[in-house]
Amino acid sequence: MRVTETGETAVWCEARDGGRRERVNMLLVGDQMPGTWVLTFQGSALRVMTPEEAEQTSDALLALAQTMSGDTSQLDTLFADLVDREPSLPPHLQAELAATQARKELS
């Protein structure tokens, strides 16, 4: 959601599509200026997002909603950053996988 109006501990935010507006608690992320994107869950801002992260998150949520309704026609467009690349594990899981494989080789 994007901050639209500031306040003391709660601010007004608007969803990317402009169709939803809600009061969001900002205690976890601190004061933010209007225009700032925040990741929210159940009425609280969990972290500040870059505009690019906000767009990717919005696209992912739209893709999920469309897929749940049976429409998969826009998946490549909504996940353009994932098309034509091999999936990879995050570094902490790569390390765990390497350690597991090393243990198996020693057995």
C-alpha positions in Angstrom: 0.0 0.0 0.0 1.1 3.6 -0.6 1.0 6.2 2.3 -1.3 9.0 1.3 -1.7 10.9 4.6 0.5 11.0 7.7 -0.5 10.7 11.3 1.1 10.0 14.7 1.1 6.2 14.8 -1.3 5.3 12.1 -1.6 6.7 8.5 -4.0 6.5 5.6 -2.8 4.2 2.8 -4.2 3.3 -0.6 -3.8 0.1 -2.5 -2.0 0.2 -5.9 -5.2 -0.1 -7.8 -6.7 2.8 -5.8 -9.7 0.7 -5.0 -9.0 0.2 -1.3 -8.1 2.7 1.4 -7.3 1.8 5.0 -5.8 3.1 8.2 -2.4 1.4 8.8 -0.4 1.2 12.0 3.2 2.4 11.4 4.8 1.4 14.7 7.1 -1.2 13.2 8.4 1.0 10.4 8.3 4.5 11.9 7.1 7.7 10.3 6.9 7.6 6.5 6.3 10.4 4.0 3.3 10.3 1.6 4.1 8.4 -1.5 6.1 5.7 0.4 5.2 2.1 -0.3 4.8 -0.3 2.6 4.1 -4.0 2.9 1.0 -4.4 5.2 -0.6 -7.3 6.9 -3.8 -7.1 9.0 -3.6 -3.3 9.4 0.1 -2.9 10.2 3.0 -1.9 8.0 5.7 -4.6 8.2 8.4 -3.0 6.1 9.1 -0.1 3.7 9.2 -1.2 0.0 10.9 0.3 -3.0 8.5 1.2 -5.9 9.9 -1.8 -7.8 9.2 -4.2 -4.9 5.7 -2.8 -4.6 5.0 -3.4 -8.3 6.3 -6.9 -8.2 4.3 -7.7 -5.1 1.2 -6.2 -6.6 1.7 -8.2 -9.8 2.2 -11.4 -7.8 -1.1 -10.8 -5.9 -2.9 -10.1 -9.1 -1.5 -13.3 -10.6 -2.6 -15.2 -7.6 -6.2 -13.8 -7.7 -6.4 -14.5 -11.5 -5.1 -18.0 -11.1 -7.6 -18.8 -8.3 -10.4 -17.7 -10.6 -9.1 -19.9 -13.4 -7.4 -17.3 -15.5 -3.7 -18.1 -16.2 -3.4 -16.0 -19.4 -1.3 -13.2 -17.9 1.2 -15.3 -15.8 4.1 -14.6 -18.1 3.4 -10.9 -18.1 2.9 -10.6 -14.4 6.0 -12.7 -13.6 8.2 -11.3 -16.4 11.2 -11.2 -14.0 11.0 -15.0 -13.7 10.4 -16.0 -17.3 13.4 -17.5 -19.1 15.6 -18.0 -16.0 16.3 -21.1 -13.9 14.9 -21.0 -10.4 17.6 -20.8 -7.7 17.6 -21.3 -4.0 18.4 -18.4 -1.7 22.0 -18.4 -0.3 21.1 -19.9 3.1 19.3 -22.8 1.5 22.1 -23.3 -1.0 24.5 -23.7 2.0 22.1 -26.2 3.7 21.8 -28.2 0.5 25.6 -28.3 0.1 26.0 -29.4 3.7 23.4 -32.2 3.3 25.1 -33.4 0.1 28.5 -33.4 1.8 27.1 -35.4 4.8 25.7 -38.0 2.3 29.0 -38.3 0.5 30.8 -39.0 3.8 28.3 -41.8 4.8 
